[in-house]
């Protein structure tokens, strides 16, 4: 009997110890120390400290002015940055196995399907999400792949959580539109040409305009989402690589008074003045994307040229049709830094600038008091290939940690 009591007591003590050890992560009582802290809200801080409580950042500054309270778990790294943001991807809809059962980013049933919700196809426990999370990516703007005229909707999610409801920040972020050869149908199927693409889009937009003025307007899913587009409540994410397709996107936006985000934009350098005059932001192609077809004129200097022109720009991993199905924005930004951008500006492409384009800069994208405690930690310069992400924090919880 005594042995049984002792055994039960040992179990209770073990559980209690585990709970006590886990409390800082659950309640976000964490101090992150970095030899360099890039806040993206000002100059980098040498020997900086970031305090986290209840999922939010409560203090940030030099170690000489920010004292770590008793009981906080302390993590250290050489370099600390805001959690990285992938401004456009298909991760979570397409999976790493590259098999039909985990490829949910494109429905081939029709060319125009704006009613398809990314949240209904998103798998928060997809291994690719875990992979990018371990590299410091904490937020993704994801959705249907750019391979149809209107393939569906996009969503914005954190990269940690068990259910779609747990991770979703914005369930309907944008409606994806694709111009160019990627959206031309198979032989004998519309749209077969660029002219037919524009005509089909105009038809959908005119229909939405007309429905917006009717009291008895249709209540089907397609009509409802297109009405939100016409009203300016939801933006169009228009993937257009060739300069002629970029100009078509700008014409349509002006014609229907739409709010759009240009996506891909491989030939943006050819129409910089027109893009700047439009006021629309650009989520550019991955820096190291393969050139060919509509992307034949892409450049590793696209980001620097857009930045120099004063055009809001962010970077994406985009859509990849091969294993492992996604690029990593950290590596893409590193190459942008080697092709005309400063390291600070390159880091901004995947943090604060991305947050601004997604409309979430009040919540994510920089290390500032009151923002979500999304942090990435590295054992060296993040843009050096030999550096490693040694820890990732999302909403004040340590979700990835590597002891080296």
C-alpha positions as CSV (number, residue, x, y, z in Angstrom):
1,X,0.0,0.0,0.0
2,X,2.8,2.4,0.9
3,X,4.6,1.6,-2.3
4,X,1.4,2.4,-4.3
5,X,1.0,5.7,-2.5
6,X,4.6,6.6,-3.1
7,X,4.1,5.7,-6.8
8,X,1.1,7.9,-7.1
9,X,2.9,10.8,-5.4
10,X,5.8,10.4,-7.7
11,X,3.4,10.6,-10.7
12,X,1.8,13.7,-9.3
13,X,5.1,15.4,-8.7
14,X,6.2,14.5,-12.2
15,X,3.1,16.0,-13.7
16,X,3.4,19.1,-11.5
17,X,7.0,19.6,-12.5
18,X,6.1,19.2,-16.2
19,X,3.3,21.8,-15.8
20,X,5.7,24.3,-14.1
21,X,8.2,23.8,-16.8
22,X,5.6,24.4,-19.5
23,X,3.9,27.4,-18.0
24,X,6.2,30.1,-19.5
25,X,5.5,28.8,-23.0
26,X,1.7,28.6,-22.3
27,X,1.4,32.0,-20.8
28,X,4.1,33.7,-22.9
29,X,6.4,34.8,-20.1
30,X,9.5,34.8,-22.2
31,X,12.6,37.0,-22.6
32,X,14.4,36.8,-25.9
33,X,18.0,38.2,-25.9
34,X,19.8,38.8,-29.1
35,X,23.3,40.2,-29.9
36,X,21.4,42.0,-32.7
37,X,17.6,42.6,-32.7
38,X,16.1,43.7,-35.9
39,X,12.8,45.2,-34.8
40,X,11.9,46.6,-38.3
41,X,10.3,49.5,-36.3
42,X,13.6,51.4,-36.2
43,X,17.3,50.9,-36.0
44,X,18.6,47.5,-35.1
45,X,19.4,47.1,-31.3
46,X,22.7,45.7,-30.1
47,X,22.4,43.4,-27.1
48,X,18.6,43.7,-27.2
49,X,15.9,42.2,-25.1
50,X,12.3,41.4,-26.1
51,X,9.8,40.6,-23.3
52,X,6.7,38.6,-24.1
53,X,3.7,38.0,-21.9
54,X,0.3,36.5,-22.8
55,X,1.2,36.2,-26.5
56,X,2.1,39.9,-26.9
57,X,5.3,41.9,-26.9
58,X,5.4,44.0,-23.7
59,X,8.9,45.6,-24.0
60,X,11.8,45.8,-26.4
61,X,15.1,47.7,-26.0
62,X,18.8,47.4,-25.0
63,X,19.7,45.1,-22.2
64,X,20.8,48.2,-20.2
65,X,17.2,49.5,-20.1
66,X,15.0,46.4,-20.3
67,X,15.2,44.2,-17.2
68,X,14.1,40.6,-17.3
69,X,11.5,39.9,-14.6
70,X,11.9,37.0,-12.3
71,X,10.3,33.7,-13.5
72,X,10.6,34.5,-17.2
73,X,12.2,31.9,-19.5
74,X,15.2,33.4,-21.3
75,X,16.1,32.4,-24.8
76,X,19.3,33.7,-26.5
77,X,20.4,34.1,-30.1
78,X,22.9,35.9,-32.1
79,X,20.2,37.5,-34.3
80,X,16.5,38.1,-33.6
81,X,14.0,39.2,-36.2
82,X,10.2,39.5,-36.4
83,X,8.6,36.3,-37.5
84,X,8.8,36.0,-41.3
85,X,5.8,36.5,-43.6
86,X,5.3,34.7,-46.8
87,X,3.2,37.2,-48.8
88,X,1.9,34.6,-51.3
89,X,2.1,30.8,-51.3
90,X,0.0,27.7,-51.8
91,X,1.4,25.9,-48.7
92,X,-1.4,24.2,-46.7
93,X,-3.5,23.5,-49.8
94,X,-0.7,21.7,-51.7
95,X,1.3,19.3,-49.6
96,X,4.9,17.9,-49.7
97,X,3.9,14.4,-50.9
98,X,3.0,15.8,-54.4
99,X,0.2,13.2,-54.6
100,X,-3.4,13.8,-55.6
101,X,-4.7,13.5,-52.1
102,X,-2.6,16.4,-50.8
103,X,-2.8,18.6,-53.9
104,X,-5.9,20.8,-53.1
105,X,-4.8,24.2,-54.6
106,X,-6.6,23.8,-58.0
107,X,-10.0,22.5,-59.1
108,X,-10.0,21.8,-62.8
109,X,-13.8,21.9,-63.0
110,X,-14.1,25.4,-64.3
111,X,-12.0,28.5,-65.2
112,X,-13.9,30.9,-63.0
113,X,-14.5,29.8,-59.3
114,X,-14.2,32.7,-57.0
115,X,-16.4,31.0,-54.5
116,X,-13.8,28.4,-53.5
117,X,-12.6,29.2,-50.0
118,X,-9.0,28.5,-49.1
119,X,-10.1,27.7,-45.5
120,X,-12.1,24.7,-46.7
121,X,-9.0,23.2,-48.3
122,X,-6.3,24.2,-45.8
123,X,-4.5,21.6,-43.7
124,X,-2.8,23.3,-40.7
125,X,-0.8,20.2,-39.9
126,X,0.7,19.8,-43.4
127,X,4.4,19.0,-43.1
128,X,5.4,21.9,-45.4
129,X,4.0,24.3,-42.9
130,X,6.1,22.7,-40.2
131,X,9.2,23.0,-42.4
132,X,8.8,26.7,-43.2
133,X,7.9,27.3,-39.5
134,X,11.3,25.8,-38.5
135,X,13.0,28.3,-40.8
136,X,11.3,31.3,-39.0
137,X,8.1,31.8,-41.1
138,X,5.2,32.6,-38.8
139,X,2.6,33.9,-41.1
140,X,1.5,32.9,-44.6
141,X,-0.9,34.4,-47.2
142,X,-2.0,31.2,-49.0
143,X,-4.7,30.0,-51.3
144,X,-5.5,28.5,-54.7
145,X,-2.7,28.2,-57.2
146,X,-2.3,30.6,-60.1
147,X,-3.3,28.1,-62.8
148,X,-6.9,29.2,-63.7
149,X,-8.6,32.5,-64.6
150,X,-10.2,32.8,-61.1
151,X,-9.0,29.8,-59.2
152,X,-10.4,30.8,-55.8
153,X,-9.9,32.8,-52.6
154,X,-6.8,33.3,-50.4
155,X,-6.5,33.3,-46.6
156,X,-3.9,34.5,-44.1
157,X,-2.8,32.2,-41.3
158,X,-0.2,31.6,-38.6
159,X,1.9,28.6,-39.1
160,X,1.1,26.9,-35.8
161,X,-2.1,25.4,-34.6
162,X,-4.2,22.2,-34.8
163,X,-7.3,23.5,-36.6
164,X,-8.1,26.0,-39.3
165,X,-10.0,28.1,-36.8
166,X,-6.9,28.1,-34.5
167,X,-4.6,29.5,-37.2
168,X,-6.7,31.8,-39.4
169,X,-6.1,35.5,-39.2
170,X,-8.1,36.5,-42.2
171,X,-10.4,33.8,-43.7
172,X,-11.1,35.7,-47.0
173,X,-8.1,37.8,-47.8
174,X,-8.3,38.3,-51.6
175,X,-9.7,36.6,-54.7
176,X,-7.1,35.3,-57.0
177,X,-7.1,36.2,-60.7
178,X,-4.5,35.0,-63.2
179,X,-3.7,36.7,-66.5
180,X,-1.3,35.1,-69.1
181,X,-0.6,31.6,-70.4
182,X,-0.9,30.0,-67.0
183,X,-4.7,30.7,-67.1
184,X,-5.4,29.7,-70.7
185,X,-7.5,26.5,-70.8
186,X,-6.6,23.2,-72.3
187,X,-7.2,22.7,-76.1
188,X,-10.6,23.8,-77.0
189,X,-11.5,25.2,-73.6
190,X,-12.0,28.8,-72.6
191,X,-10.2,31.1,-72.1
192,X,-7.9,30.2,-74.9
193,X,-6.4,33.7,-75.4
194,X,-5.6,36.8,-73.5
195,X,-8.5,38.6,-75.1
196,X,-10.9,35.9,-73.9
197,X,-9.4,36.1,-70.4
198,X,-10.2,39.9,-70.2
199,X,-13.6,39.4,-71.7
200,X,-14.6,36.7,-69.2
201,X,-13.3,38.8,-66.3
202,X,-15.3,41.8,-67.6
203,X,-18.4,39.7,-67.8
204,X,-18.1,38.6,-64.2
205,X,-17.4,42.1,-63.0
206,X,-20.3,43.7,-65.0
207,X,-22.6,41.0,-63.6
208,X,-21.4,41.8,-60.1
209,X,-22.0,45.5,-60.7
210,X,-25.6,44.9,-61.8
211,X,-26.3,42.6,-58.9
212,X,-25.0,45.2,-56.5
213,X,-27.9,47.6,-57.5
214,X,-30.6,44.9,-57.3
215,X,-32.7,44.4,-54.2
216,X,-33.4,40.8,-55.2
217,X,-29.8,40.1,-56.2
218,X,-28.7,36.4,-56.4
219,X,-27.5,35.0,-53.1
220,X,-25.3,32.2,-54.5
221,X,-21.7,32.0,-53.3
222,X,-20.1,33.3,-56.6
223,X,-22.4,36.4,-56.7
224,X,-21.8,37.2,-53.0
225,X,-17.9,37.2,-53.2
226,X,-17.9,39.1,-56.5
227,X,-20.2,41.7,-55.0
228,X,-17.6,42.2,-52.2
229,X,-14.9,42.7,-54.8
230,X,-17.0,45.3,-56.6
231,X,-17.7,47.1,-53.4
232,X,-14.0,47.2,-52.6
233,X,-14.4,45.0,-49.5
234,X,-12.1,42.3,-50.9
235,X,-9.1,42.9,-53.2
236,X,-8.2,41.0,-56.3
237,X,-4.7,39.4,-56.2
238,X,-3.9,39.5,-59.9
239,X,-1.0,37.3,-61.0
240,X,0.4,38.9,-64.2
241,X,4.0,38.4,-65.3
242,X,4.2,39.9,-68.8
243,X,4.1,43.7,-69.1
244,X,1.0,43.4,-71.3
245,X,-0.8,41.4,-68.7
246,X,0.2,43.9,-66.0
247,X,-1.3,46.7,-68.0
248,X,-4.5,44.7,-68.5
249,X,-4.7,44.3,-64.8
250,X,-4.3,48.1,-64.3
251,X,-6.9,48.8,-67.0
252,X,-9.5,46.5,-65.4
253,X,-8.8,48.0,-61.9
254,X,-9.4,51.5,-63.3
255,X,-12.4,50.5,-65.4
256,X,-14.3,48.9,-62.4
257,X,-12.7,50.9,-59.6
258,X,-11.2,47.8,-58.1
259,X,-8.7,47.4,-55.3
260,X,-5.9,45.1,-56.5
261,X,-2.5,43.7,-55.6
262,X,-0.2,42.8,-58.4
263,X,1.4,39.4,-58.1
264,X,4.4,37.9,-59.8
265,X,5.1,40.9,-62.0
266,X,8.2,39.4,-63.7
267,X,8.3,42.3,-66.2
268,X,7.5,45.0,-63.7
269,X,10.7,46.8,-64.6
270,X,9.2,47.6,-68.0
271,X,6.2,49.4,-66.6
272,X,7.5,50.9,-63.4
273,X,5.9,54.3,-64.0
274,X,2.5,52.8,-64.7
275,X,2.6,50.7,-61.6
276,X,3.7,53.6,-59.4
277,X,1.0,55.8,-60.8
278,X,-1.6,53.2,-60.0
279,X,-0.7,53.2,-56.4
280,X,-1.1,49.4,-56.2
281,X,1.4,47.2,-54.3
282,X,3.3,44.3,-55.8
283,X,4.1,40.9,-54.4
284,X,6.9,40.0,-56.6
285,X,8.0,36.6,-58.0
286,X,10.5,34.6,-55.9
287,X,14.0,36.0,-56.6
288,X,15.4,32.7,-57.8
289,X,12.3,31.6,-59.7
290,X,13.1,29.7,-63.0
291,X,12.8,31.9,-66.0
292,X,10.7,30.7,-68.9
293,X,7.4,31.4,-70.7
294,X,5.7,34.4,-69.1
295,X,8.6,34.6,-66.6
296,X,11.3,34.7,-69.2
297,X,12.3,38.3,-68.4
298,X,12.3,38.0,-64.6
299,X,15.3,39.5,-62.8
300,X,16.9,39.1,-59.4
301,X,16.9,42.9,-59.3
302,X,13.1,43.3,-59.6
303,X,12.8,43.9,-55.9
304,X,15.5,46.6,-55.8
305,X,14.0,48.4,-58.8
306,X,10.5,48.5,-57.3
307,X,11.9,49.7,-54.0
308,X,13.9,52.4,-55.7
309,X,10.8,53.5,-57.6
310,X,8.9,53.9,-54.3
311,X,6.5,51.1,-55.0
312,X,5.2,49.0,-52.1
313,X,6.7,45.5,-52.5
314,X,6.8,42.2,-50.7
315,X,8.3,38.8,-51.5
316,X,6.6,35.4,-51.9
317,X,7.5,31.8,-52.2
318,X,4.9,31.4,-54.9
319,X,3.7,28.2,-56.5
320,X,6.0,25.4,-57.4
321,X,4.9,22.3,-59.3
322,X,7.7,20.1,-58.1
323,X,8.8,18.6,-54.8
324,X,9.2,20.0,-52.2
325,X,6.4,22.2,-53.5
326,X,7.5,25.5,-51.9
327,X,10.4,27.9,-51.8
328,X,11.6,29.6,-48.6
329,X,11.2,33.3,-48.5
330,X,14.2,33.7,-46.2
331,X,16.5,32.3,-48.9
332,X,14.8,34.4,-51.6
333,X,15.2,37.6,-49.6
334,X,18.9,36.7,-49.1
335,X,19.4,36.7,-52.9
336,X,17.5,40.0,-53.2
337,X,20.0,41.4,-50.7
338,X,22.8,40.3,-53.0
339,X,21.1,42.0,-56.0
340,X,20.6,45.7,-55.2
341,X,18.9,45.7,-51.8
342,X,20.3,46.5,-48.4
343,X,20.0,43.7,-45.8
344,X,17.4,45.8,-43.9
345,X,15.3,46.4,-47.0
346,X,15.5,42.7,-48.0
347,X,14.4,41.7,-44.5
348,X,11.5,44.2,-44.8
349,X,10.3,42.4,-47.9
350,X,9.4,39.4,-45.7
351,X,8.4,41.2,-42.5
352,X,7.0,44.7,-42.2
353,X,6.5,45.5,-45.9
354,X,4.6,42.2,-46.3
355,X,2.5,43.0,-43.3
356,X,1.6,46.4,-44.7
357,X,0.5,45.0,-48.1
358,X,-1.6,42.4,-46.3
359,X,-3.1,45.1,-44.1
360,X,-1.8,43.5,-40.9
361,X,1.1,45.8,-39.9
362,X,-0.8,46.8,-36.7
363,X,-0.4,43.3,-35.6
364,X,2.6,41.6,-37.2
365,X,5.7,42.4,-39.2
366,X,7.8,44.2,-36.5
367,X,8.9,43.8,-32.9
368,X,7.0,46.5,-31.1
369,X,5.0,46.7,-27.9
370,X,1.5,45.5,-28.2
371,X,2.1,43.4,-31.4
372,X,1.8,39.6,-31.6
373,X,4.8,37.9,-30.2
374,X,6.0,36.3,-33.4
375,X,9.8,36.0,-33.3
376,X,12.5,34.2,-35.3
377,X,15.9,33.5,-33.8
378,X,19.1,32.7,-35.6
379,X,22.7,31.6,-34.7
380,X,24.2,34.0,-37.2
381,X,23.3,36.3,-40.1
382,X,19.9,35.0,-41.3
383,X,20.9,35.7,-44.9
384,X,24.0,33.5,-44.7
385,X,23.3,30.0,-45.9
386,X,25.4,28.5,-43.0
387,X,23.2,30.1,-40.4
388,X,20.4,28.3,-38.7
389,X,17.0,29.2,-37.3
390,X,17.3,28.1,-33.7
391,X,13.9,29.1,-32.5
392,X,10.5,30.3,-33.6
393,X,7.9,31.9,-31.4
394,X,4.2,32.4,-32.5
395,X,1.7,34.2,-30.4
396,X,4.1,34.0,-27.5
397,X,4.5,30.2,-27.7
398,X,7.8,28.5,-28.5
399,X,6.8,26.3,-31.4
400,X,10.3,25.4,-32.7
401,X,13.5,25.2,-30.8
402,X,16.9,23.8,-31.7
403,X,19.7,23.5,-29.2
404,X,23.1,23.6,-30.8
